[in-house]
């Protein structure tokens, strides 16, 4: 399969289907993947196939790389809509994540003060107070919620920690008091004869109830866009995504759809 791994701290800018002109930030090793999930649809591949032997970039290295890139973009007249932390796994796993966010806000303000800062996170590190506080400082705090069923979370996301459950996740997401964006991947398919489809009526109804408790300022729903490391997974159609989005919109949520 065609795995996407980033070989730099700062990459792009690229045009994101959800965020616009996005300058990517990778806080993880450049020779592999480091993540607290092992999602079956991840464009970076499965964890076991991309073990890394290199160190994480330091806070100072990240700041220097960002300053250099924003300086060159400013000289070239290229303006980013957003500086996006994603990369080769889960960005909030970096032990200096909170300080890096502070540096990024400061650097952004110097070069492109109108650009937003986004973090795409799988929500596994929200119990760490410094991570929680850092995410509260940025404009686009985008947190994953792929299912309200523990069995489906296990199938789709394969958390490293057995302590990661939907109930604990919901509790952490509610702590933001609406200062977050919920991101949900909808897909269809099966693994070893068992369905992994998360668009069943019980799951959609449960997802809507979760949104009512979380009260996110925005909801992003999307489906598979690239080849997946696990086969037998299928895209959800644009019409199906729009139908799910319309149900959420009727509950008062701002929903974007990427198909």
C-alpha positions as CSV (number, residue, x, y, z in Angstrom):
1,X,0.0,0.0,0.0
2,X,1.0,3.6,-0.4
3,X,1.9,4.8,3.1
4,X,2.3,8.5,3.8
5,X,5.0,9.4,6.3
6,X,6.5,12.8,6.8
7,X,10.3,13.2,6.7
8,X,10.4,16.7,8.1
9,X,9.3,18.6,11.2
10,X,7.5,21.2,9.1
11,X,5.9,20.1,5.8
12,X,3.8,21.7,3.1
13,X,1.9,23.9,2.9
14,X,-0.7,21.5,1.4
15,X,-4.4,22.1,0.6
16,X,-6.4,20.4,3.2
17,X,-10.0,19.4,2.3
18,X,-11.1,20.5,5.7
19,X,-8.7,23.3,6.8
20,X,-7.6,25.2,3.6
21,X,-3.9,26.1,3.1
22,X,-2.3,24.1,5.8
23,X,1.3,24.1,7.0
24,X,1.9,20.7,8.6
25,X,3.8,20.1,11.9
26,X,5.2,16.7,12.7
27,X,6.4,16.3,16.3
28,X,7.1,12.7,15.8
29,X,10.1,10.7,14.4
30,X,10.6,11.1,10.7
31,X,11.6,7.5,10.1
32,X,8.4,5.9,11.3
33,X,5.2,6.2,13.3
34,X,4.5,6.7,17.0
35,X,0.9,6.6,18.1
36,X,-1.4,5.6,21.0
37,X,-3.9,4.3,18.5
38,X,-3.4,1.8,15.7
39,X,-6.3,2.8,13.4
40,X,-7.1,0.4,10.7
41,X,-7.6,3.3,8.2
42,X,-4.5,5.3,9.1
43,X,-2.7,6.8,6.1
44,X,0.6,6.4,8.0
45,X,0.1,2.6,8.1
46,X,-0.1,0.3,11.1
47,X,2.2,0.9,14.1
48,X,3.8,-2.5,13.8
49,X,4.9,-2.0,10.2
50,X,6.6,1.4,10.9
51,X,8.6,1.1,14.1
52,X,10.9,4.1,14.6
53,X,14.4,4.2,16.0
54,X,15.0,7.9,16.0
55,X,14.4,10.5,18.7
56,X,11.6,13.0,18.9
57,X,12.5,16.5,17.7
58,X,13.2,18.9,20.6
59,X,11.2,21.9,21.5
60,X,14.0,24.1,20.2
61,X,14.3,22.2,17.0
62,X,10.6,22.6,16.3
63,X,10.6,26.3,17.0
64,X,13.6,26.8,14.7
65,X,12.1,24.8,11.9
66,X,8.8,26.7,12.1
67,X,10.6,30.1,12.2
68,X,12.6,29.2,9.1
69,X,9.6,28.0,7.2
70,X,7.3,30.9,8.1
71,X,10.1,33.3,7.2
72,X,10.5,31.8,3.7
73,X,6.7,31.7,3.2
74,X,6.5,35.4,4.1
75,X,9.3,36.2,1.7
76,X,7.5,34.3,-1.1
77,X,4.1,35.8,-0.4
78,X,2.5,32.5,0.6
79,X,0.0,32.9,3.4
80,X,-1.2,29.9,5.4
81,X,-4.7,29.5,6.6
82,X,-3.7,27.2,9.4
83,X,-0.6,25.7,11.1
84,X,-1.7,22.1,11.7
85,X,-0.1,19.6,14.1
86,X,-0.6,16.0,12.8
87,X,2.3,14.1,11.3
88,X,3.4,10.5,11.9
89,X,1.1,9.6,14.7
90,X,-0.3,11.4,17.8
91,X,1.2,14.9,18.3
92,X,0.1,15.3,22.0
93,X,2.4,12.3,22.9
94,X,5.4,14.7,22.6
95,X,6.5,15.4,26.2
96,X,7.1,19.1,25.4
97,X,3.8,19.5,23.6
98,X,2.5,22.3,25.8
99,X,5.7,24.3,25.4
100,X,5.7,23.8,21.7
101,X,2.2,25.1,21.5
102,X,3.2,28.3,23.4
103,X,6.2,28.7,21.0
104,X,3.9,28.2,18.0
105,X,1.5,30.8,19.1
106,X,4.3,33.3,19.7
107,X,5.9,32.5,16.3
108,X,2.6,32.6,14.4
109,X,1.8,36.0,15.9
110,X,5.1,37.3,14.6
111,X,4.7,36.2,11.0
112,X,1.0,35.4,10.2
113,X,-1.2,36.5,13.1
114,X,-4.4,35.7,11.2
115,X,-3.4,32.1,10.7
116,X,-5.1,29.6,13.0
117,X,-3.4,26.8,14.9
118,X,-4.9,23.4,14.7
119,X,-4.2,20.1,16.4
120,X,-5.5,16.8,15.0
121,X,-5.6,14.6,18.0
122,X,-7.0,11.1,18.8
123,X,-8.1,12.3,22.3
124,X,-6.0,9.8,24.2
125,X,-3.8,12.3,26.1
126,X,-6.6,14.6,27.4
127,X,-6.1,13.3,30.9
128,X,-2.7,15.1,31.0
129,X,-3.5,18.6,32.4
130,X,-0.7,20.3,30.4
131,X,-2.1,18.8,27.1
132,X,-5.6,19.9,28.1
133,X,-4.6,23.4,28.8
134,X,-2.5,23.7,25.6
135,X,-5.4,22.5,23.5
136,X,-7.6,25.2,25.1
137,X,-5.2,27.9,23.8
138,X,-5.6,27.2,20.1
139,X,-8.3,28.0,17.6
140,X,-8.9,24.6,16.1
141,X,-8.8,21.9,18.8
142,X,-9.9,18.9,16.7
143,X,-10.5,15.8,18.7
144,X,-11.4,12.3,17.4
145,X,-14.7,10.5,18.3
146,X,-15.2,7.6,15.8
147,X,-17.7,5.6,17.9
148,X,-19.6,5.5,21.1
149,X,-19.2,1.8,21.4
150,X,-16.1,0.3,23.1
151,X,-16.1,-2.7,20.8
152,X,-16.1,-0.5,17.7
153,X,-13.4,1.8,19.2
154,X,-11.4,-1.4,19.7
155,X,-11.9,-2.4,16.1
156,X,-11.4,0.9,14.4
157,X,-8.8,2.7,16.6
158,X,-7.2,-0.2,18.5
159,X,-6.0,1.9,21.5
160,X,-2.7,1.0,23.1
161,X,-4.2,1.4,26.6
162,X,-7.0,-0.9,27.8
163,X,-8.0,2.0,30.1
164,X,-9.2,4.0,27.1
165,X,-13.0,3.7,27.1
166,X,-15.8,5.6,25.6
167,X,-17.1,6.7,29.0
168,X,-13.7,8.2,30.0
169,X,-13.4,9.8,26.6
170,X,-16.8,11.4,26.9
171,X,-15.9,12.8,30.3
172,X,-12.7,14.3,28.9
173,X,-14.3,15.8,25.9
174,X,-17.0,17.5,28.0
175,X,-14.3,19.2,30.1
176,X,-13.7,21.6,27.2
177,X,-17.1,23.2,27.6
178,X,-17.6,23.4,23.9
179,X,-14.1,24.7,23.0
180,X,-13.4,21.9,20.6
181,X,-14.2,20.4,17.2
182,X,-15.3,16.8,17.0
183,X,-13.9,14.8,14.1
184,X,-15.4,11.5,13.1
185,X,-14.4,9.0,10.5
186,X,-17.3,7.0,9.1
187,X,-16.6,3.9,7.1
188,X,-18.0,0.5,6.2
189,X,-16.4,-3.0,5.9
190,X,-15.4,-6.0,7.8
191,X,-12.4,-7.7,9.4
192,X,-12.2,-11.5,9.8
193,X,-15.9,-11.7,9.0
194,X,-16.9,-9.2,11.6
195,X,-18.5,-5.9,10.6
196,X,-16.6,-2.7,11.5
197,X,-19.2,-0.4,9.9
198,X,-19.9,2.5,12.3
199,X,-22.9,4.0,10.5
200,X,-25.5,1.7,12.1
201,X,-28.6,3.4,13.6
202,X,-27.6,2.7,17.2
203,X,-24.2,4.2,16.7
204,X,-25.5,7.3,14.9
205,X,-28.1,7.8,17.5
206,X,-25.5,7.4,20.3
207,X,-23.1,9.7,18.5
208,X,-25.8,12.4,18.3
209,X,-26.5,12.0,22.0
210,X,-22.7,12.4,22.7
211,X,-22.6,15.6,20.7
212,X,-25.4,17.0,22.8
213,X,-23.3,16.4,25.9
214,X,-20.0,17.6,24.4
215,X,-21.5,20.7,22.7
216,X,-18.7,21.2,20.2
217,X,-18.4,24.4,18.3
218,X,-18.1,22.4,15.1
219,X,-18.3,18.8,13.9
220,X,-16.2,17.4,11.0
221,X,-17.3,14.2,9.4
222,X,-15.4,12.4,6.7
223,X,-14.6,9.1,5.2
224,X,-11.7,7.1,3.7
225,X,-9.8,9.3,1.2
226,X,-6.7,7.1,0.5
227,X,-5.6,3.5,0.5
228,X,-6.0,1.9,3.9
229,X,-3.5,-0.5,5.7
230,X,-6.4,-2.9,6.4
231,X,-8.3,-4.2,3.4
232,X,-12.1,-4.6,3.0
233,X,-12.8,-1.1,4.2
234,X,-15.1,1.0,2.1
235,X,-15.9,4.7,1.8
236,X,-19.3,6.0,3.0
237,X,-21.0,7.8,0.2
238,X,-21.4,11.6,0.1
239,X,-25.2,11.2,0.3
240,X,-24.9,9.0,3.4
241,X,-22.5,11.5,5.1
242,X,-24.8,14.4,4.2
243,X,-27.8,12.5,5.8
244,X,-25.8,12.0,9.0
245,X,-24.7,15.6,8.9
246,X,-28.3,16.8,8.4
247,X,-29.4,14.9,11.5
248,X,-26.7,16.7,13.5
249,X,-27.5,20.1,12.0
250,X,-31.2,19.6,13.0
251,X,-29.8,19.4,16.6
252,X,-28.1,22.7,16.1
253,X,-24.5,21.7,15.2
254,X,-22.3,23.3,12.6
255,X,-21.2,20.3,10.5
256,X,-18.8,20.0,7.6
257,X,-18.6,17.0,5.3
258,X,-15.6,15.7,3.4
259,X,-16.2,12.8,1.1
